[in-house]
Amino acid sequence: MSDLSSQAQPRVFISYARADGEPFATALRQALERENIPLWQDRVAMEGGRDWWLQIEEALQKVQFMVLIMTPGAFSSEFVRKEWRYARQQGVCVYPVKGAPDLDFNALPRWMNSAHFYDLGYDLNALQRGPEWESLLAKLRSECRQARVPFMVEDLPKNFVARPEEFNQIISKLLDERRENPVAITAALRGAGGYGKTTIALAVCHDARVQEAFDDGILWVTLGENLTESDLLMRVETLIYTLTGRRSDAPTLEGAAHKLREVIEERDILLVIDDAWRQSDLEPFLGGGKRCARLITTRLGDILPSEVVQIRVDALKDGEALQLLRTSLPEGETTALQELTRRLHNWALLIKLANGTLRKRLERGETLGQALVRINEAYTRRGLGAFDPRDPESRREAARASLEVSLELLSAEERARFGELAIFPDDVDVPLSAAERLWGATGNLDDLAVEELCMRLDDLSLLLRFDLSVRQLRLHDVVRHYLREAHAEELKVWNERFLRAYGVDRWADLPPDEPYLWDHLAYHLLAADKRAELRACLLDYAYLQAKLDARDVSALLRDFDAYLSGGDDAPVRLVRQAVEMSAHVLDDKSALSHQLYARLFAHRELSEIAALRAAAAPRLQPLNEPTHYQAGGHLLRTLRGHEGEVVGALQLADGRLLSWAEDKTPRLWSADGTPLAVLRGHEGKVNGALELADGRLLSWADDKTPRLWAADGTPLAVLRGHERSVRGALEL
């Protein structure tokens, strides 16, 4: 349980077990109040009639610090564990305080092993004279700088049905036999679309034992069927930003993947990789992290590496299917409901659609028995007979028939609006503001009408997710595939109308805080067959600067890649190269103008380049051009990392690069310039390095030592004996 106070903005939440920690908590609360530290007190602030845990969550979202009174009861209390887990997810600084003399430190979670336990003594009348009182007080009066422990997991769906067989198989793989410590394994949930793989993964992530074991966070990335390399780079960068608060600045997918491996290396993390379609899409997420577990969901077992433990997700069990179909339905008609689940082969997606249809018919006055008769008649009319769930084409036809039965409950206008959602990309949370643009243009719907329609679609289970709190919707990919097939001839026109709805004369004038189109403009322009318009944007300095200001250099490069995936275009390619060559300085977004102006000098005779340079021309222009390496020339990328003058470099046999500098470090880089490793240990300027025949590396420095390193940069040996700076070495 917990203590909170009712003064100004509370700063401190006191967590304790009532079984044996309440006297200590009361004494500590009184001592902190005497020091004018504002607290949140459960005995004072808890409101009767309101959900207890909801009030705890609200409190932990407000405070900066949790003082965790550690007693034997706190070690065993699930409530206390739940409080500290949520506090860490909110970025609250957690300070353990010894609340009893004999604590079993072997029972601590791993993150707490490195935490300092404050010892205030056990005289409850003299806590303020305890040996570490002033130190704790100073902490509580400072500002908390703790990063959140990420929990990138959505809530379980409201119609969630537990599937213990698959769930327990996954838990047994991710946690050790005592169910306390994480196991660094890669496992996969494999099955057809709509069978519930993602829901099982969500349930695993929400399990308290999993959150306790993977106490450095749970990450989630959704891939999807049609990813480009730029899409993958964006997803890797999102994970890096979530963990560090900074982007990697890596211009390539390989570089970002290497940074992700570095970031997760020493952390207890569960990474869920949802909806994987290609082995190459998985690769950036599978490296490194000796204490990191991965859980993949996929339809395709042959894309999984051989060492991945596979768990098959098939149809629901009979009882699970019946429970899902019964969600929010009245009692009775058990036999007819069971027959319907068998007709749908216990396929979770079809059962959710059937449940939505039945509920809607009941709202319109039918009895459950009448609704079951009507839905079966509708399935027969739409061609849903016996189908083979193992056959993809048969499943596709069954999904089509089921969707069409659900769509019969919509008006013609509502069906038209629903179909238009097909313009949005795979696996994207679509802001309602974007749906308002679309449906405002196609159906003259305002924001309230959009919300009402989304609620009706959600009631029929036609949306995978609809969340008014964050104002987002998402389609299930099976549903999206059906809509895109059904409306293939209309997608171009719908994309055109959607784009026109933004009402800007040029795309550079999009508001900088536009929540959707800055990320997906290139996608919609290409879908609207407006490739020339996208090209004009990429050769327009105003657009390039606006896009960079609104997002970052990686997002800007993704627009170029989307265009160039349709064929080479020399001016666009040159501008892209100029942007990529400048990536290492574009943290300062104002640098774009002089970077483009200088790096495109050699191509000033091209009319599009000349116009771009004229628009980008900085106020102060160099007298003698060019002042930068030119796009299209020999320079591909600037390798940034050394903090002193670079003394030398060489290429290794496998194509990697090794450099050394006055900053006392050799550094390893991939062939394309991605940073791989910093070889730390030298205490003076590094004067040289070489690769030995067996792949090991040797470097020598002003610190009087040569040093041996493994091929990956792991230190192996220090060769001591020289009495002066070492200037050279060779292999005999």
Disulfide bonds with the S-S distance in Angstrom:
Cys93-Cys144 2.12
